[in-house]
Amino acid sequence: MSDTPPDRLAVSPASRFHDASALDRGVGIRFNGTERDNVEEYSVSEGWIRVQVGKSLDRRGNPMTMKFKGTVEPYFKS
């Protein structure tokens, strides 16, 4: 396995960008120089993250998310 996390990763198993092996290894996100631990999905090449908004759910029962744009730096914790 490589030492760099995937360019795009999602926590939701329903997403096509979900990678269980990378998530099991532990991926940390540094967004605009700040450590974030509530990231649902990220894209390094497009420069955005999605974070959950409170405890709100959409009509399918998935958490409501907001997209923030900036510098995304993923890394493996272990």
C-alpha positions, 0 to 999 in steps of 0.5 A, spaced: 500 500 500 502 506 498 504 512 503 499 517 500 492 517 501 487 517 495 485 523 492 478 523 493 475 519 499 468 518 502 466 515 509 459 513 506 459 506 504 454 508 499 459 512 495 463 510 489 469 513 493 469 509 499 475 505 500 475 501 506 482 499 507 484 506 507 479 508 512 481 502 516 488 505 516 486 511 519 486 518 514 487 525 517 485 531 514 489 538 515 484 543 512 487 550 511 492 548 516 487 546 521 486 539 523 479 536 522 476 530 525 469 531 522 470 530 515 465 526 511 468 526 504 474 530 501 477 531 494 484 534 494 485 535 486 478 539 487 480 543 493 474 541 498 471 537 504 464 536 506 462 536 513 456 534 517 451 539 519 449 538 526 444 532 527 440 534 521 438 528 516 436 528 509 430 525 507 434 518 506 436 518 513 443 521 511 447 526 514 446 533 511 453 536 509 456 543 507 462 543 502 468 548 504 473 550 499 480 550 501 487 547 501 486 539 503 492 535 506 490 528 507 495 523 511 495 516 514 495 517 521 499 510 522 
